[in-house]
Amino acid sequence: MEKAEANPFFKDLRNLSLSVTLAGFFLLSLIYFSTVISFSFLVGALLGYLNLFTLKQDGKKFLQKVYNNVMCCMEKPYQKERTLFLIKVYLRLLALGLIFYFLITWLKLHPVFIIVGFTLVYAQIFLLTLWYTLKRKEIC
């Protein structure tokens, strides 16, 4: 079982993501009466969240390795880790491109709603960051 999220930002992001994705799915179902459009949005949103949270895990591992190497006073302490991290990022982008190609050409999902669902998580990150920033300024 996965441990509970310690960072309140990511906990709020997960809760917001779930609620906005479900609300968007039901709203699109009511507006368009099309399972293809609704399912396209849902699949895009799930791919976006999966991409974000796997990238978050890889980023944590990358930063930990860099920290450990810096503490050991190695020459070019992060070069190898940075290269491996970038290779993983580009392979992830390639895999996402292939998945999008498969979903659009073979399953005939709607490309616009896949992209809308996929970018939804990044819009939520922006809005949640803005909310946390404004909340912090009110406290100070």
DSSP file (Angstrom, degrees, kcal/mol; ACC not computed):
  #  RESIDUE AA STRUCTURE BP1 BP2  ACC     N-H-->O    O-->H-N    N-H-->O    O-->H-N    TCO  KAPPA ALPHA  PHI   PSI    X-CA   Y-CA   Z-CA
    1    1 A M              0   0    0      0, 0.0     2,-0.2     0, 0.0     0, 0.0   0.000 360.0 360.0 360.0 139.2    0.0    0.0    0.0
    2    2 A E        -     0   0    0      1,-0.1     3,-0.1     3,-0.0     2,-0.0  -0.477 360.0-112.4 -76.0 140.9    1.3    3.5   -0.9
    3    3 A K        -     0   0    0     -2,-0.2    -1,-0.1     1,-0.1     3,-0.1  -0.326  40.2 -91.4 -70.5 155.6    2.2    5.8    2.0
    4    4 A A        -     0   0    0      1,-0.1     2,-0.3     2,-0.0    -1,-0.1  -0.354  47.6 -98.2 -66.9 146.2    0.1    8.9    2.5
    5    5 A E        -     0   0    0      1,-0.2    -1,-0.1    -3,-0.1     6,-0.1  -0.504  31.5-165.6 -69.2 124.0    1.2   12.0    0.8
    6    6 A A        +     0   0    0     -2,-0.3    -1,-0.2    -3,-0.1    -2,-0.0   0.824  68.5  78.4 -81.2 -32.6    3.2   14.2    3.2
    7    7 A N     >  -     0   0    0      1,-0.2     4,-1.7     2,-0.0     3,-0.3  -0.672  69.5-152.1 -82.7 121.0    3.1   17.3    1.1
    8    8 A P  H  > S+     0   0    0      0, 0.0     4,-2.7     0, 0.0     5,-0.2   0.802  92.8  62.6 -64.5 -27.5   -0.2   19.1    1.4
    9    9 A F  H  > S+     0   0    0      1,-0.2     4,-2.4     2,-0.2     5,-0.1   0.947 107.3  41.8 -60.9 -48.2    0.2   20.6   -2.1
   10   10 A F  H  > S+     0   0    0     -3,-0.3     4,-2.4     2,-0.2    -1,-0.2   0.822 113.0  53.9 -71.7 -30.1    0.2   17.2   -3.7
   11   11 A K  H  X S+     0   0    0     -4,-1.7     4,-2.2     2,-0.2    -1,-0.2   0.936 112.0  44.4 -65.5 -45.9   -2.6   16.0   -1.5
   12   12 A D  H  X S+     0   0    0     -4,-2.7     4,-2.8     2,-0.2    -2,-0.2   0.883 112.8  52.7 -64.3 -38.4   -4.7   19.0   -2.6
   13   13 A L  H  X S+     0   0    0     -4,-2.4     4,-2.8    -5,-0.2    -2,-0.2   0.914 109.0  49.1 -63.6 -43.0   -3.7   18.5   -6.2
   14   14 A R  H  X S+     0   0    0     -4,-2.4     4,-2.3     2,-0.2    -2,-0.2   0.928 114.2  45.2 -62.6 -44.9   -4.7   14.8   -6.1
   15   15 A N  H  X S+     0   0    0     -4,-2.2     4,-2.2     2,-0.2    -2,-0.2   0.918 115.5  46.7 -65.8 -43.1   -8.1   15.7   -4.6
   16   16 A L  H  X S+     0   0    0     -4,-2.8     4,-2.8     2,-0.2     5,-0.3   0.906 111.6  52.5 -63.7 -41.5   -8.7   18.6   -7.0
   17   17 A S  H  X S+     0   0    0     -4,-2.8     4,-2.4    -5,-0.2     5,-0.2   0.917 110.0  47.5 -61.5 -45.2   -7.6   16.4   -9.9
   18   18 A L  H  X S+     0   0    0     -4,-2.3     4,-2.2    -5,-0.2     5,-0.2   0.934 115.6  44.0 -62.7 -46.5  -10.1   13.7   -9.0
   19   19 A S  H  X S+     0   0    0     -4,-2.2     4,-2.4     2,-0.2    -2,-0.2   0.911 116.0  46.0 -68.8 -41.9  -13.0   16.1   -8.5
   20   20 A V  H  X S+     0   0    0     -4,-2.8     4,-2.8     2,-0.2     5,-0.2   0.890 112.7  51.0 -69.5 -38.1  -12.3   18.1  -11.7
   21   21 A T  H  X S+     0   0    0     -4,-2.4     4,-2.5    -5,-0.3    -2,-0.2   0.940 113.7  43.6 -63.9 -46.7  -11.8   15.1  -13.8
   22   22 A L  H  X S+     0   0    0     -4,-2.2     4,-2.4    -5,-0.2     5,-0.2   0.910 115.2  48.9 -65.5 -41.2  -15.1   13.5  -12.7
   23   23 A A  H  X S+     0   0    0     -4,-2.4     4,-2.5    -5,-0.2    -2,-0.2   0.924 113.0  47.7 -64.1 -43.4  -17.0   16.7  -13.0
   24   24 A G  H  X S+     0   0    0     -4,-2.8     4,-2.7     2,-0.2     5,-0.2   0.899 110.8  51.9 -63.4 -40.6  -15.5   17.3  -16.5
   25   25 A F  H  X S+     0   0    0     -4,-2.5     4,-1.9    -5,-0.2    -2,-0.2   0.938 114.4  41.5 -61.4 -47.9  -16.4   13.8  -17.5
   26   26 A F  H  X S+     0   0    0     -4,-2.4     4,-1.9     2,-0.2    -2,-0.2   0.869 114.5  52.0 -69.9 -35.7  -20.0   14.1  -16.4
   27   27 A L  H  X S+     0   0    0     -4,-2.5     4,-2.3    -5,-0.2    -2,-0.2   0.928 111.3  46.3 -65.9 -45.0  -20.4   17.6  -17.8
   28   28 A L  H  X>S+     0   0    0     -4,-2.7     4,-2.5     1,-0.2     5,-0.5   0.863 110.4  54.6 -64.6 -35.1  -19.1   16.5  -21.2
   29   29 A S  H  X5S+     0   0    0     -4,-1.9     4,-1.2    -5,-0.2    -1,-0.2   0.894 112.3  43.6 -63.6 -39.4  -21.4   13.5  -21.1
   30   30 A L  H  <5S+     0   0    0     -4,-1.9    -2,-0.2     2,-0.2    -1,-0.2   0.857 118.5  43.0 -74.5 -35.7  -24.4   15.8  -20.5
   31   31 A I  H  <5S+     0   0    0     -4,-2.3    -2,-0.2    -5,-0.1    -3,-0.2   0.941 128.5  22.7 -77.0 -48.0  -23.4   18.4  -23.1
   32   32 A Y  H  <5S-     0   0    0     -4,-2.5    -3,-0.2    -5,-0.2    -2,-0.2   0.654  80.7-145.4 -98.0 -17.3  -22.3   16.2  -26.0
   33   33 A F     << +     0   0    0     -4,-1.2     2,-0.5    -5,-0.5    -4,-0.1   0.847  58.9 128.7  51.3  36.6  -24.1   12.9  -25.3
   34   34 A S     >  -     0   0    0     -6,-0.4     4,-2.0     1,-0.1    -1,-0.2  -0.977  50.9-163.5-126.9 122.3  -21.0   11.2  -26.8
   35   35 A T  H  > S+     0   0    0     -2,-0.5     4,-2.7     1,-0.2     5,-0.2   0.823  93.4  59.2 -70.6 -29.1  -19.1    8.4  -25.1
   36   36 A V  H  > S+     0   0    0      2,-0.2     4,-2.2     1,-0.2    74,-0.5   0.933 109.0  42.5 -65.0 -45.4  -16.2    9.0  -27.5
   37   37 A I  H  > S+     0   0    0      2,-0.2     4,-2.2     1,-0.2    -2,-0.2   0.938 117.7  45.7 -67.0 -46.9  -15.7   12.6  -26.3
   38   38 A S  H  X S+     0   0    0     -4,-2.0     4,-2.2     1,-0.2    -2,-0.2   0.918 115.5  46.2 -62.8 -44.3  -16.3   11.9  -22.7
   39   39 A F  H  X S+     0   0    0     -4,-2.7     4,-2.7     2,-0.2     5,-0.2   0.866 109.7  55.2 -67.7 -36.1  -13.9    8.9  -22.8
   40   40 A S  H  X S+     0   0    0     -4,-2.2     4,-2.4    -5,-0.2    -2,-0.2   0.927 109.7  46.8 -61.0 -45.5  -11.3   10.9  -24.7
   41   41 A F  H  X S+     0   0    0     -4,-2.2     4,-2.5     2,-0.2    -2,-0.2   0.925 113.4  48.7 -61.0 -46.0  -11.3   13.5  -22.0
   42   42 A L  H  X S+     0   0    0     -4,-2.2     4,-2.4     2,-0.2    -2,-0.2   0.912 112.6  46.9 -63.1 -44.5  -11.1   10.9  -19.2
   43   43 A V  H  X S+     0   0    0     -4,-2.7     4,-2.3     2,-0.2    -1,-0.2   0.911 112.6  50.2 -65.0 -42.7   -8.2    9.0  -20.9
   44   44 A G  H  X S+     0   0    0     -4,-2.4     4,-2.1    -5,-0.2    -2,-0.2   0.912 111.6  48.2 -61.2 -43.2   -6.3   12.3  -21.5
   45   45 A A  H  X S+     0   0    0     -4,-2.5     4,-2.4     2,-0.2     5,-0.2   0.916 111.4  49.7 -64.6 -43.3   -6.8   13.4  -17.9
   46   46 A L  H  X S+     0   0    0     -4,-2.4     4,-2.4     1,-0.2    -1,-0.2   0.893 110.9  49.6 -63.9 -39.1   -5.6   10.0  -16.6
   47   47 A L  H  X S+     0   0    0     -4,-2.3     4,-2.5     2,-0.2    -1,-0.2   0.890 110.4  51.3 -66.0 -38.3   -2.5   10.1  -18.9
   48   48 A G  H  X S+     0   0    0     -4,-2.1     4,-2.3     2,-0.2    -2,-0.2   0.923 112.7  44.4 -63.4 -45.0   -1.7   13.6  -17.7
   49   49 A Y  H  X S+     0   0    0     -4,-2.4     4,-2.5     2,-0.2     5,-0.2   0.897 113.5  50.5 -67.9 -40.4   -1.9   12.6  -14.0
   50   50 A L  H  X S+     0   0    0     -4,-2.4     4,-2.0    -5,-0.2     5,-0.3   0.922 111.6  48.7 -62.3 -43.8    0.1    9.4  -14.6
   51   51 A N  H  X S+     0   0    0     -4,-2.5     4,-2.1     2,-0.2    -2,-0.2   0.920 112.9  47.8 -62.1 -45.1    2.7   11.5  -16.4
   52   52 A L  H  X S+     0   0    0     -4,-2.3     4,-2.2     1,-0.2    -2,-0.2   0.939 114.0  44.1 -63.3 -48.5    2.9   14.1  -13.6
   53   53 A F  H  X S+     0   0    0     -4,-2.5     4,-1.6     2,-0.2    -1,-0.2   0.812 114.2  48.6 -74.9 -28.8    3.1   11.7  -10.7
   54   54 A T  H  X S+     0   0    0     -4,-2.0     4,-2.2    -5,-0.2    -1,-0.2   0.875 112.5  49.8 -73.2 -36.3    5.7    9.3  -12.3
   55   55 A L  H  X S+     0   0    0     -4,-2.1     4,-2.5    -5,-0.3    -2,-0.2   0.874 108.0  54.5 -66.2 -36.2    7.8   12.4  -13.3
   56   56 A K  H  X S+     0   0    0     -4,-2.2     4,-2.1     2,-0.2    -1,-0.2   0.920 108.9  47.6 -62.0 -43.9    7.5   13.6   -9.6
   57   57 A Q  H  X S+     0   0    0     -4,-1.6     4,-2.0     2,-0.2    -2,-0.2   0.922 113.1  47.6 -64.4 -44.1    8.9   10.2   -8.4
   58   58 A D  H  X S+     0   0    0     -4,-2.2     4,-2.5     1,-0.2    -1,-0.2   0.886 110.5  53.4 -64.1 -37.8   11.8   10.3  -10.9
   59   59 A G  H  X S+     0   0    0     -4,-2.5     4,-2.6     2,-0.2    -1,-0.2   0.895 107.2  50.8 -63.7 -41.0   12.5   13.9   -9.9
   60   60 A K  H  X S+     0   0    0     -4,-2.1     4,-2.1     2,-0.2    -1,-0.2   0.928 111.9  46.9 -61.7 -44.9   12.7   13.0   -6.3
   61   61 A K  H  X S+     0   0    0     -4,-2.0     4,-2.3     2,-0.2    -2,-0.2   0.908 112.1  51.3 -63.6 -41.6   15.1   10.2   -7.0
   62   62 A F  H  X S+     0   0    0     -4,-2.5     4,-2.4     1,-0.2    -2,-0.2   0.935 110.9  46.9 -60.9 -47.9   17.2   12.4   -9.2
   63   63 A L  H  X S+     0   0    0     -4,-2.6     4,-2.4     1,-0.2    -1,-0.2   0.867 111.1  52.2 -64.7 -36.0   17.5   15.1   -6.6
   64   64 A Q  H  X S+     0   0    0     -4,-2.1     4,-2.5     2,-0.2    -1,-0.2   0.909 110.4  47.8 -65.8 -41.6   18.4   12.6   -3.9
   65   65 A K  H  X S+     0   0    0     -4,-2.3     4,-2.4     2,-0.2    -2,-0.2   0.910 112.0  49.5 -65.8 -41.3   21.2   11.2   -6.1
   66   66 A V  H  X S+     0   0    0     -4,-2.4     4,-2.6     2,-0.2     5,-0.2   0.928 111.3  49.6 -62.3 -44.2   22.5   14.7   -6.9
   67   67 A Y  H  X S+     0   0    0     -4,-2.4     4,-2.3     1,-0.2    -2,-0.2   0.929 111.1  48.9 -60.2 -46.3   22.5   15.5   -3.2
   68   68 A N  H  X S+     0   0    0     -4,-2.5     4,-1.0     1,-0.2    -1,-0.2   0.901 112.8  47.9 -61.6 -41.0   24.4   12.3   -2.3
   69   69 A N  H  <>S+     0   0    0     -4,-2.4     5,-1.5     2,-0.2     4,-0.3   0.888 110.7  50.7 -68.3 -39.1   27.0   13.0   -5.0
   70   70 A V  H ><5S+     0   0    0     -4,-2.6     3,-1.4     1,-0.2    -1,-0.2   0.901 107.7  53.6 -64.9 -39.5   27.5   16.6   -3.9
   71   71 A M  H 3<5S+     0   0    0     -4,-2.3    -1,-0.2     1,-0.3    -2,-0.2   0.772 106.3  53.1 -67.2 -24.4   28.0   15.5   -0.3
   72   72 A C  T 3<5S-     0   0    0     -4,-1.0    -1,-0.3    -3,-0.3    -2,-0.2   0.437 110.2-125.7 -88.4  -0.2   30.7   13.1   -1.5
   73   73 A C  T < 5 +     0   0    0     -3,-1.4    -3,-0.2    -4,-0.3     2,-0.2   0.902  46.3 170.6  58.8  46.9   32.5   15.9   -3.3
   74   74 A M      < -     0   0    0     -5,-1.5     2,-0.3     1,-0.1    -1,-0.2  -0.517  40.5-103.3 -82.8 155.0   32.6   14.2   -6.7
   75   75 A E  S    S+     0   0    0      1,-0.3    -1,-0.1    -2,-0.2    -5,-0.0  -0.594 106.7   3.7 -74.3 142.2   33.7   16.0   -9.9
   76   76 A K  S >  S-     0   0    0     -2,-0.3     3,-1.0     1,-0.1     4,-0.5   0.955  85.6-168.4  44.2  65.5   30.7   16.9  -12.0
   77   77 A P  T 3  S+     0   0    0      0, 0.0     4,-0.2     0, 0.0    -8,-0.1   0.672  74.2  30.3 -64.1 -19.7   28.5   15.5   -9.3
   78   78 A Y  T 3> S+     0   0    0      2,-0.1     4,-3.0    -9,-0.1     5,-0.3   0.415  86.5 100.0-120.8   3.6   25.2   15.5  -11.3
   79   79 A Q  H <> S+     0   0    0     -3,-1.0     4,-2.3     1,-0.2     5,-0.2   0.927  88.4  42.4 -59.7 -49.5   26.2   14.9  -14.9
   80   80 A K  H  > S+     0   0    0     -4,-0.5     4,-2.3     1,-0.2    -1,-0.2   0.930 118.1  45.7 -64.9 -45.9   25.5   11.2  -15.0
   81   81 A E  H  > S+     0   0    0      1,-0.2     4,-2.6     2,-0.2    -2,-0.2   0.889 112.3  51.4 -65.4 -39.6   22.2   11.5  -13.1
   82   82 A R  H  X S+     0   0    0     -4,-3.0     4,-2.6     2,-0.2    -1,-0.2   0.919 110.4  48.9 -63.9 -42.7   21.1   14.5  -15.1
   83   83 A T  H  X S+     0   0    0     -4,-2.3     4,-2.3    -5,-0.3    -2,-0.2   0.928 113.1  46.4 -63.2 -45.6   21.7   12.6  -18.4
   84   84 A L  H  X S+     0   0    0     -4,-2.3     4,-2.3     2,-0.2    -2,-0.2   0.898 112.2  51.4 -64.0 -40.0   19.8    9.6  -17.2
   85   85 A F  H  X S+     0   0    0     -4,-2.6     4,-2.3     2,-0.2    -2,-0.2   0.925 111.2  47.4 -62.2 -45.4   16.9   11.8  -16.0
   86   86 A L  H  X S+     0   0    0     -4,-2.6     4,-2.6     2,-0.2     5,-0.2   0.881 109.6  53.3 -65.4 -38.0   16.7   13.6  -19.3
   87   87 A I  H  X S+     0   0    0     -4,-2.3     4,-2.4     1,-0.2    -1,-0.2   0.926 110.1  48.5 -61.5 -43.2   16.8   10.3  -21.2
   88   88 A K  H  X S+     0   0    0     -4,-2.3     4,-2.3     2,-0.2    -2,-0.2   0.902 110.7  51.1 -62.2 -41.2   13.9    9.1  -19.0
   89   89 A V  H  X S+     0   0    0     -4,-2.3     4,-2.1     2,-0.2    -2,-0.2   0.934 112.7  44.8 -62.8 -46.1   12.0   12.3  -19.7
   90   90 A Y  H  X S+     0   0    0     -4,-2.6     4,-2.3     1,-0.2    -1,-0.2   0.863 112.5  51.3 -69.4 -34.9   12.4   12.0  -23.5
   91   91 A L  H  X S+     0   0    0     -4,-2.4     4,-2.5    -5,-0.2    -1,-0.2   0.881 109.2  51.8 -66.1 -36.7   11.5    8.3  -23.5
   92   92 A R  H  X S+     0   0    0     -4,-2.3     4,-2.6     2,-0.2    -2,-0.2   0.908 109.8  49.1 -64.3 -41.7    8.4    9.2  -21.5
   93   93 A L  H  X S+     0   0    0     -4,-2.1     4,-2.4     2,-0.2    -2,-0.2   0.901 111.1  49.7 -64.0 -40.8    7.5   11.8  -24.1
   94   94 A L  H  X S+     0   0    0     -4,-2.3     4,-2.3     2,-0.2    -2,-0.2   0.920 111.4  48.9 -62.6 -43.7    8.1    9.3  -26.9
   95   95 A A  H  X S+     0   0    0     -4,-2.5     4,-2.5     2,-0.2    -2,-0.2   0.907 110.7  50.4 -63.5 -41.8    5.9    6.8  -25.2
   96   96 A L  H  X S+     0   0    0     -4,-2.6     4,-2.9     2,-0.2    -1,-0.2   0.905 109.3  51.8 -62.8 -40.4    3.2    9.4  -24.7
   97   97 A G  H  X S+     0   0    0     -4,-2.4     4,-2.4     2,-0.2    -2,-0.2   0.915 111.3  46.7 -61.2 -43.1    3.3   10.3  -28.3
   98   98 A L  H  X S+     0   0    0     -4,-2.3     4,-2.5     2,-0.2    -2,-0.2   0.886 112.3  50.3 -66.7 -38.4    3.0    6.7  -29.3
   99   99 A I  H  X S+     0   0    0     -4,-2.5     4,-2.8     2,-0.2    -2,-0.2   0.927 111.5  48.2 -65.0 -44.3    0.1    6.2  -26.9
  100  100 A F  H  X S+     0   0    0     -4,-2.9     4,-2.5     2,-0.2     5,-0.3   0.918 111.2  51.0 -61.0 -43.1   -1.7    9.3  -28.3
  101  101 A Y  H  X>S+     0   0    0     -4,-2.4     4,-2.8    -5,-0.2     5,-0.5   0.933 112.3  46.4 -58.9 -46.7   -1.1    8.0  -31.8
  102  102 A F  I  X>S+     0   0    0     -4,-2.5     4,-1.8     1,-0.2     5,-1.5   0.927 113.6  48.4 -61.4 -46.3   -2.6    4.7  -30.9
  103  103 A L  I  <5S+     0   0    0     -4,-2.8     6,-2.3     3,-0.2    -1,-0.2   0.869 118.5  39.4 -64.5 -37.1   -5.6    6.3  -29.1
  104  104 A I  I  <5S+     0   0    0     -4,-2.5    -2,-0.2     4,-0.2    -1,-0.2   0.906 124.6  33.3 -82.3 -42.9   -6.4    8.7  -32.0
  105  105 A T  I  <5S+     0   0    0     -4,-2.8    -3,-0.2    -5,-0.3    -2,-0.2   0.902 130.6  26.2 -84.5 -40.8   -5.8    6.4  -35.0
  106  106 A W  I  <<S+     0   0    0     -4,-1.8    -3,-0.2    -5,-0.5    -2,-0.1   0.892 130.7  34.5 -93.0 -42.6   -6.8    3.0  -33.8
  107  107 A L  S   <S-     0   0    0     -5,-1.5    -3,-0.2     2,-0.0    -4,-0.1   0.556  97.3-134.7 -89.6  -7.1   -9.4    3.7  -31.1
  108  108 A K        +     0   0    0     -6,-0.3    -4,-0.2     1,-0.2     2,-0.1   0.841  41.5 166.9  59.0  37.9  -10.7    6.8  -32.9
  109  109 A L        -     0   0    0     -6,-2.3    -1,-0.2     1,-0.1   -72,-0.1  -0.489  47.2 -95.0 -78.4 156.6  -10.8    8.9  -29.7
  110  110 A H     >  -     0   0    0    -74,-0.5     4,-1.6     1,-0.2     5,-0.2  -0.603  29.9-152.6 -77.3 119.4  -11.2   12.7  -30.2
  111  111 A P  H  > S+     0   0    0      0, 0.0     4,-2.1     0, 0.0     5,-0.2   0.848  90.2  55.0 -64.9 -35.3   -7.8   14.4  -30.2
  112  112 A V  H  > S+     0   0    0      1,-0.2     4,-2.3     2,-0.2     5,-0.1   0.921 110.8  44.2 -64.6 -43.4   -9.0   17.8  -28.9
  113  113 A F  H  > S+     0   0    0      2,-0.2     4,-2.1     1,-0.2    -1,-0.2   0.774 109.8  55.8 -76.6 -25.2  -10.6   16.3  -25.8
  114  114 A I  H  X S+     0   0    0     -4,-1.6     4,-2.3     2,-0.2    -1,-0.2   0.936 111.8  44.1 -65.4 -45.6   -7.6   14.0  -25.2
  115  115 A I  H  X S+     0   0    0     -4,-2.1     4,-2.6     2,-0.2    -2,-0.2   0.891 111.8  52.9 -66.7 -39.8   -5.3   17.1  -25.2
  116  116 A V  H  X S+     0   0    0     -4,-2.3     4,-0.8     1,-0.2    -1,-0.2   0.938 112.6  44.7 -60.6 -46.5   -7.8   19.0  -23.0
  117  117 A G  H  X S+     0   0    0     -4,-2.1     4,-0.5     1,-0.2     3,-0.3   0.889 113.3  51.2 -63.2 -39.4   -7.9   16.2  -20.5
  118  118 A F  H >< S+     0   0    0     -4,-2.3     3,-0.6     1,-0.2     4,-0.4   0.901 112.2  44.7 -66.7 -41.6   -4.1   15.9  -20.6
  119  119 A T  H 3X S+     0   0    0     -4,-2.6     4,-1.8     1,-0.2     3,-0.3   0.583  91.6  86.5 -80.7  -8.7   -3.4   19.6  -20.0
  120  120 A L  H 3X S+     0   0    0     -4,-0.8     4,-2.1    -3,-0.3    -1,-0.2   0.889  85.0  54.0 -58.0 -41.7   -6.0   19.8  -17.2
  121  121 A V  H <X S+     0   0    0     -3,-0.6     4,-1.9    -4,-0.5    -1,-0.2   0.863 107.4  50.4 -64.2 -35.5   -3.5   18.7  -14.6
  122  122 A Y  H  > S+     0   0    0     -4,-0.4     4,-1.9    -3,-0.3    -1,-0.2   0.850 109.1  50.8 -74.3 -33.4   -1.0   21.5  -15.6
  123  123 A A  H  X S+     0   0    0     -4,-1.8     4,-2.5     2,-0.2    -2,-0.2   0.887 110.2  51.1 -65.9 -38.9   -3.7   24.1  -15.4
  124  124 A Q  H  X S+     0   0    0     -4,-2.1     4,-2.8     2,-0.2     5,-0.2   0.876 107.1  52.9 -66.8 -37.3   -4.6   22.8  -11.9
  125  125 A I  H  X S+     0   0    0     -4,-1.9     4,-2.4     2,-0.2     5,-0.2   0.930 110.7  47.9 -62.1 -44.6   -1.0   23.0  -10.8
  126  126 A F  H  X S+     0   0    0     -4,-1.9     4,-2.3     2,-0.2    -2,-0.2   0.942 114.9  44.3 -60.8 -48.5   -0.9   26.6  -11.9
  127  127 A L  H  X S+     0   0    0     -4,-2.5     4,-2.4     1,-0.2    -2,-0.2   0.899 114.5  48.5 -65.9 -40.7   -4.1   27.5  -10.1
  128  128 A L  H  X S+     0   0    0     -4,-2.8     4,-2.6     2,-0.2    -1,-0.2   0.880 111.4  50.4 -67.6 -37.5   -3.2   25.6   -7.0
  129  129 A T  H  X S+     0   0    0     -4,-2.4     4,-2.3    -5,-0.2    -2,-0.2   0.914 111.3  48.8 -64.6 -42.7    0.2   27.3   -6.9
  130  130 A L  H  X S+     0   0    0     -4,-2.3     4,-2.5    -5,-0.2    -2,-0.2   0.911 111.7  49.5 -61.7 -42.8   -1.4   30.7   -7.3
  131  131 A W  H  X S+     0   0    0     -4,-2.4     4,-2.5     1,-0.2    -2,-0.2   0.920 111.6  48.0 -63.8 -44.7   -3.9   29.9   -4.5
  132  132 A Y  H  X S+     0   0    0     -4,-2.6     4,-2.2     2,-0.2    -1,-0.2   0.887 112.0  50.8 -63.5 -38.4   -1.1   28.8   -2.2
  133  133 A T  H  X S+     0   0    0     -4,-2.3     4,-2.0     2,-0.2    -2,-0.2   0.932 112.6  44.5 -65.5 -45.9    0.9   31.9   -3.0
  134  134 A L  H  X S+     0   0    0     -4,-2.5     4,-1.6     1,-0.2    -2,-0.2   0.885 113.1  52.1 -65.6 -37.7   -2.0   34.2   -2.3
  135  135 A K  H  X S+     0   0    0     -4,-2.5     4,-1.3    -5,-0.2    -1,-0.2   0.890 109.4  49.7 -64.1 -39.9   -2.8   32.2    0.9
  136  136 A R  H  X S+     0   0    0     -4,-2.2     4,-1.8     1,-0.2    -2,-0.2   0.876 108.1  53.1 -67.5 -38.4    0.8   32.6    2.1
  137  137 A K  H  < S+     0   0    0     -4,-2.0    -1,-0.2     1,-0.2    -2,-0.2   0.838 105.6  54.8 -66.7 -32.3    0.8   36.4    1.4
  138  138 A E  H  < S+     0   0    0     -4,-1.6    -1,-0.2     1,-0.2    -2,-0.2   0.858 107.8  49.6 -66.7 -35.1   -2.4   36.7    3.5
  139  139 A I  H  <        0   0    0     -4,-1.3    -2,-0.2     1,-0.2    -1,-0.2   0.884 360.0 360.0 -71.6 -39.0   -0.6   35.0    6.5
  140  140 A C     <        0   0    0     -4,-1.8    -1,-0.2     0, 0.0    -2,-0.2   0.475 360.0 360.0 -74.4 360.0    2.5   37.3    6.3
